[in-house]
């Protein structure tokens, strides 16, 4: 992921990666898209797509997000 990020920053290239870890995607991506059972759920900036209201529909469980360091949100399951 560091190499991919470096490529986009220095060469102006684009990288498309399929990840199942939202925290990893949030740490390196500028924009993300979410799929649910093969269906398009939307795309946008990392902060926008990691919001609680959006993630609830995709993961069938409420999640929260915070920014402990830097601009990358940390996605965590919400407690009941």
Chimera marker file (.cmm) of the C-alpha trace (Angstrom):
<marker_set name="trace">
<marker id="1" x="0.000" y="0.000" z="0.000" r="1" g="1" b="0" radius="0.5"/>
<marker id="2" x="2.917" y="2.335" z="0.652" r="1" g="1" b="0" radius="0.5"/>
<marker id="3" x="4.222" y="1.727" z="-2.879" r="1" g="1" b="0" radius="0.5"/>
<marker id="4" x="0.775" y="2.332" z="-4.371" r="1" g="1" b="0" radius="0.5"/>
<marker id="5" x="0.346" y="5.560" z="-2.397" r="1" g="1" b="0" radius="0.5"/>
<marker id="6" x="3.828" y="6.708" z="-3.427" r="1" g="1" b="0" radius="0.5"/>
<marker id="7" x="3.021" y="6.020" z="-7.089" r="1" g="1" b="0" radius="0.5"/>
<marker id="8" x="-0.113" y="8.141" z="-6.994" r="1" g="1" b="0" radius="0.5"/>
<marker id="9" x="1.602" y="10.971" z="-5.144" r="1" g="1" b="0" radius="0.5"/>
<marker id="10" x="4.767" y="11.159" z="-7.237" r="1" g="1" b="0" radius="0.5"/>
<marker id="11" x="3.742" y="9.990" z="-10.699" r="1" g="1" b="0" radius="0.5"/>
<marker id="12" x="0.167" y="11.234" z="-10.703" r="1" g="1" b="0" radius="0.5"/>
<marker id="13" x="-1.057" y="7.715" z="-11.424" r="1" g="1" b="0" radius="0.5"/>
<marker id="14" x="-4.142" y="5.953" z="-10.212" r="1" g="1" b="0" radius="0.5"/>
<marker id="15" x="-4.429" y="2.700" z="-8.290" r="1" g="1" b="0" radius="0.5"/>
<marker id="16" x="-7.505" y="0.526" z="-7.934" r="1" g="1" b="0" radius="0.5"/>
<marker id="17" x="-7.405" y="-2.017" z="-5.117" r="1" g="1" b="0" radius="0.5"/>
<marker id="18" x="-10.016" y="-4.396" z="-3.764" r="1" g="1" b="0" radius="0.5"/>
<marker id="19" x="-9.855" y="-4.472" z="0.035" r="1" g="1" b="0" radius="0.5"/>
<marker id="20" x="-12.044" y="-5.919" z="2.750" r="1" g="1" b="0" radius="0.5"/>
<marker id="21" x="-10.475" y="-3.825" z="5.500" r="1" g="1" b="0" radius="0.5"/>
<marker id="22" x="-12.012" y="-0.352" z="5.739" r="1" g="1" b="0" radius="0.5"/>
<marker id="23" x="-9.265" y="0.829" z="8.073" r="1" g="1" b="0" radius="0.5"/>
<marker id="24" x="-6.573" y="-0.112" z="5.573" r="1" g="1" b="0" radius="0.5"/>
<marker id="25" x="-8.500" y="1.598" z="2.788" r="1" g="1" b="0" radius="0.5"/>
<marker id="26" x="-9.016" y="4.688" z="4.962" r="1" g="1" b="0" radius="0.5"/>
<marker id="27" x="-5.308" y="4.896" z="5.741" r="1" g="1" b="0" radius="0.5"/>
<marker id="28" x="-4.219" y="5.026" z="2.082" r="1" g="1" b="0" radius="0.5"/>
<marker id="29" x="-7.116" y="5.944" z="-0.194" r="1" g="1" b="0" radius="0.5"/>
<marker id="30" x="-8.381" y="9.330" z="-1.291" r="1" g="1" b="0" radius="0.5"/>
<marker id="31" x="-11.730" y="7.896" z="-2.378" r="1" g="1" b="0" radius="0.5"/>
<marker id="32" x="-13.464" y="4.578" z="-1.791" r="1" g="1" b="0" radius="0.5"/>
<marker id="33" x="-16.425" y="2.688" z="-3.214" r="1" g="1" b="0" radius="0.5"/>
<marker id="34" x="-18.465" y="0.145" z="-1.270" r="1" g="1" b="0" radius="0.5"/>
<marker id="35" x="-20.169" y="-2.915" z="-2.680" r="1" g="1" b="0" radius="0.5"/>
<marker id="36" x="-22.653" y="-5.149" z="-0.858" r="1" g="1" b="0" radius="0.5"/>
<marker id="37" x="-23.336" y="-8.610" z="-2.254" r="1" g="1" b="0" radius="0.5"/>
<marker id="38" x="-22.196" y="-7.416" z="-5.669" r="1" g="1" b="0" radius="0.5"/>
<marker id="39" x="-24.353" y="-4.291" z="-5.621" r="1" g="1" b="0" radius="0.5"/>
<marker id="40" x="-23.045" y="-0.733" z="-5.749" r="1" g="1" b="0" radius="0.5"/>
<marker id="41" x="-23.608" y="1.106" z="-2.460" r="1" g="1" b="0" radius="0.5"/>
<marker id="42" x="-21.873" y="4.360" z="-3.343" r="1" g="1" b="0" radius="0.5"/>
<marker id="43" x="-18.528" y="6.064" z="-3.520" r="1" g="1" b="0" radius="0.5"/>
<marker id="44" x="-16.897" y="9.178" z="-2.210" r="1" g="1" b="0" radius="0.5"/>
<marker id="45" x="-14.219" y="10.466" z="0.084" r="1" g="1" b="0" radius="0.5"/>
<marker id="46" x="-13.058" y="8.185" z="2.869" r="1" g="1" b="0" radius="0.5"/>
<marker id="47" x="-14.648" y="10.299" z="5.607" r="1" g="1" b="0" radius="0.5"/>
<marker id="48" x="-17.967" y="10.489" z="3.766" r="1" g="1" b="0" radius="0.5"/>
<marker id="49" x="-18.220" y="6.747" z="3.063" r="1" g="1" b="0" radius="0.5"/>
<marker id="50" x="-17.196" y="5.657" z="6.565" r="1" g="1" b="0" radius="0.5"/>
<marker id="51" x="-20.026" y="7.515" z="8.242" r="1" g="1" b="0" radius="0.5"/>
<marker id="52" x="-22.247" y="5.535" z="10.598" r="1" g="1" b="0" radius="0.5"/>
<marker id="53" x="-25.461" y="5.950" z="8.598" r="1" g="1" b="0" radius="0.5"/>
<marker id="54" x="-23.887" y="4.630" z="5.405" r="1" g="1" b="0" radius="0.5"/>
<marker id="55" x="-21.997" y="1.716" z="6.949" r="1" g="1" b="0" radius="0.5"/>
<marker id="56" x="-25.020" y="0.388" z="8.848" r="1" g="1" b="0" radius="0.5"/>
<marker id="57" x="-26.689" y="-0.731" z="5.627" r="1" g="1" b="0" radius="0.5"/>
<marker id="58" x="-23.610" y="-2.435" z="4.235" r="1" g="1" b="0" radius="0.5"/>
<marker id="59" x="-22.392" y="-4.262" z="7.335" r="1" g="1" b="0" radius="0.5"/>
<marker id="60" x="-25.772" y="-4.938" z="8.959" r="1" g="1" b="0" radius="0.5"/>
<marker id="61" x="-24.241" y="-3.676" z="12.208" r="1" g="1" b="0" radius="0.5"/>
<marker id="62" x="-23.771" y="-0.115" z="13.407" r="1" g="1" b="0" radius="0.5"/>
<marker id="63" x="-20.215" y="1.173" z="13.220" r="1" g="1" b="0" radius="0.5"/>
<marker id="64" x="-18.608" y="4.315" z="14.463" r="1" g="1" b="0" radius="0.5"/>
<marker id="65" x="-15.618" y="6.196" z="13.214" r="1" g="1" b="0" radius="0.5"/>
<marker id="66" x="-13.116" y="8.460" z="14.866" r="1" g="1" b="0" radius="0.5"/>
<marker id="67" x="-9.840" y="10.090" z="13.893" r="1" g="1" b="0" radius="0.5"/>
<marker id="68" x="-7.263" y="9.144" z="16.532" r="1" g="1" b="0" radius="0.5"/>
<marker id="69" x="-4.352" y="10.462" z="14.478" r="1" g="1" b="0" radius="0.5"/>
<marker id="70" x="-4.137" y="12.267" z="11.182" r="1" g="1" b="0" radius="0.5"/>
<marker id="71" x="-7.009" y="12.515" z="8.740" r="1" g="1" b="0" radius="0.5"/>
<marker id="72" x="-7.774" y="8.792" z="8.411" r="1" g="1" b="0" radius="0.5"/>
<marker id="73" x="-10.887" y="7.619" z="10.233" r="1" g="1" b="0" radius="0.5"/>
<marker id="74" x="-10.735" y="4.469" z="12.337" r="1" g="1" b="0" radius="0.5"/>
<marker id="75" x="-13.826" y="2.298" z="11.759" r="1" g="1" b="0" radius="0.5"/>
<marker id="76" x="-14.936" y="0.294" z="14.804" r="1" g="1" b="0" radius="0.5"/>
<marker id="77" x="-18.053" y="-1.756" z="15.638" r="1" g="1" b="0" radius="0.5"/>
<marker id="78" x="-20.510" y="0.191" z="17.782" r="1" g="1" b="0" radius="0.5"/>
<marker id="79" x="-21.452" y="-1.255" z="21.140" r="1" g="1" b="0" radius="0.5"/>
<marker id="80" x="-25.089" y="-2.085" z="21.735" r="1" g="1" b="0" radius="0.5"/>
<link id1="1" id2="2" r="1" g="1" b="0" radius="0.2"/>
<link id1="2" id2="3" r="1" g="1" b="0" radius="0.2"/>
<link id1="3" id2="4" r="1" g="1" b="0" radius="0.2"/>
<link id1="4" id2="5" r="1" g="1" b="0" radius="0.2"/>
<link id1="5" id2="6" r="1" g="1" b="0" radius="0.2"/>
<link id1="6" id2="7" r="1" g="1" b="0" radius="0.2"/>
<link id1="7" id2="8" r="1" g="1" b="0" radius="0.2"/>
<link id1="8" id2="9" r="1" g="1" b="0" radius="0.2"/>
<link id1="9" id2="10" r="1" g="1" b="0" radius="0.2"/>
<link id1="10" id2="11" r="1" g="1" b="0" radius="0.2"/>
<link id1="11" id2="12" r="1" g="1" b="0" radius="0.2"/>
<link id1="12" id2="13" r="1" g="1" b="0" radius="0.2"/>
<link id1="13" id2="14" r="1" g="1" b="0" radius="0.2"/>
<link id1="14" id2="15" r="1" g="1" b="0" radius="0.2"/>
<link id1="15" id2="16" r="1" g="1" b="0" radius="0.2"/>
<link id1="16" id2="17" r="1" g="1" b="0" radius="0.2"/>
<link id1="17" id2="18" r="1" g="1" b="0" radius="0.2"/>
<link id1="18" id2="19" r="1" g="1" b="0" radius="0.2"/>
<link id1="19" id2="20" r="1" g="1" b="0" radius="0.2"/>
<link id1="20" id2="21" r="1" g="1" b="0" radius="0.2"/>
<link id1="21" id2="22" r="1" g="1" b="0" radius="0.2"/>
<link id1="22" id2="23" r="1" g="1" b="0" radius="0.2"/>
<link id1="23" id2="24" r="1" g="1" b="0" radius="0.2"/>
<link id1="24" id2="25" r="1" g="1" b="0" radius="0.2"/>
<link id1="25" id2="26" r="1" g="1" b="0" radius="0.2"/>
<link id1="26" id2="27" r="1" g="1" b="0" radius="0.2"/>
<link id1="27" id2="28" r="1" g="1" b="0" radius="0.2"/>
<link id1="28" id2="29" r="1" g="1" b="0" radius="0.2"/>
<link id1="29" id2="30" r="1" g="1" b="0" radius="0.2"/>
<link id1="30" id2="31" r="1" g="1" b="0" radius="0.2"/>
<link id1="31" id2="32" r="1" g="1" b="0" radius="0.2"/>
<link id1="32" id2="33" r="1" g="1" b="0" radius="0.2"/>
<link id1="33" id2="34" r="1" g="1" b="0" radius="0.2"/>
<link id1="34" id2="35" r="1" g="1" b="0" radius="0.2"/>
<link id1="35" id2="36" r="1" g="1" b="0" radius="0.2"/>
<link id1="36" id2="37" r="1" g="1" b="0" radius="0.2"/>
<link id1="37" id2="38" r="1" g="1" b="0" radius="0.2"/>
<link id1="38" id2="39" r="1" g="1" b="0" radius="0.2"/>
<link id1="39" id2="40" r="1" g="1" b="0" radius="0.2"/>
<link id1="40" id2="41" r="1" g="1" b="0" radius="0.2"/>
<link id1="41" id2="42" r="1" g="1" b="0" radius="0.2"/>
<link id1="42" id2="43" r="1" g="1" b="0" radius="0.2"/>
<link id1="43" id2="44" r="1" g="1" b="0" radius="0.2"/>
<link id1="44" id2="45" r="1" g="1" b="0" radius="0.2"/>
<link id1="45" id2="46" r="1" g="1" b="0" radius="0.2"/>
<link id1="46" id2="47" r="1" g="1" b="0" radius="0.2"/>
<link id1="47" id2="48" r="1" g="1" b="0" radius="0.2"/>
<link id1="48" id2="49" r="1" g="1" b="0" radius="0.2"/>
<link id1="49" id2="50" r="1" g="1" b="0" radius="0.2"/>
<link id1="50" id2="51" r="1" g="1" b="0" radius="0.2"/>
<link id1="51" id2="52" r="1" g="1" b="0" radius="0.2"/>
<link id1="52" id2="53" r="1" g="1" b="0" radius="0.2"/>
<link id1="53" id2="54" r="1" g="1" b="0" radius="0.2"/>
<link id1="54" id2="55" r="1" g="1" b="0" radius="0.2"/>
<link id1="55" id2="56" r="1" g="1" b="0" radius="0.2"/>
<link id1="56" id2="57" r="1" g="1" b="0" radius="0.2"/>
<link id1="57" id2="58" r="1" g="1" b="0" radius="0.2"/>
<link id1="58" id2="59" r="1" g="1" b="0" radius="0.2"/>
<link id1="59" id2="60" r="1" g="1" b="0" radius="0.2"/>
<link id1="60" id2="61" r="1" g="1" b="0" radius="0.2"/>
<link id1="61" id2="62" r="1" g="1" b="0" radius="0.2"/>
<link id1="62" id2="63" r="1" g="1" b="0" radius="0.2"/>
<link id1="63" id2="64" r="1" g="1" b="0" radius="0.2"/>
<link id1="64" id2="65" r="1" g="1" b="0" radius="0.2"/>
<link id1="65" id2="66" r="1" g="1" b="0" radius="0.2"/>
<link id1="66" id2="67" r="1" g="1" b="0" radius="0.2"/>
<link id1="67" id2="68" r="1" g="1" b="0" radius="0.2"/>
<link id1="68" id2="69" r="1" g="1" b="0" radius="0.2"/>
<link id1="69" id2="70" r="1" g="1" b="0" radius="0.2"/>
<link id1="70" id2="71" r="1" g="1" b="0" radius="0.2"/>
<link id1="71" id2="72" r="1" g="1" b="0" radius="0.2"/>
<link id1="72" id2="73" r="1" g="1" b="0" radius="0.2"/>
<link id1="73" id2="74" r="1" g="1" b="0" radius="0.2"/>
<link id1="74" id2="75" r="1" g="1" b="0" radius="0.2"/>
<link id1="75" id2="76" r="1" g="1" b="0" radius="0.2"/>
<link id1="76" id2="77" r="1" g="1" b="0" radius="0.2"/>
<link id1="77" id2="78" r="1" g="1" b="0" radius="0.2"/>
<link id1="78" id2="79" r="1" g="1" b="0" radius="0.2"/>
<link id1="79" id2="80" r="1" g="1" b="0" radius="0.2"/>
</marker_set>
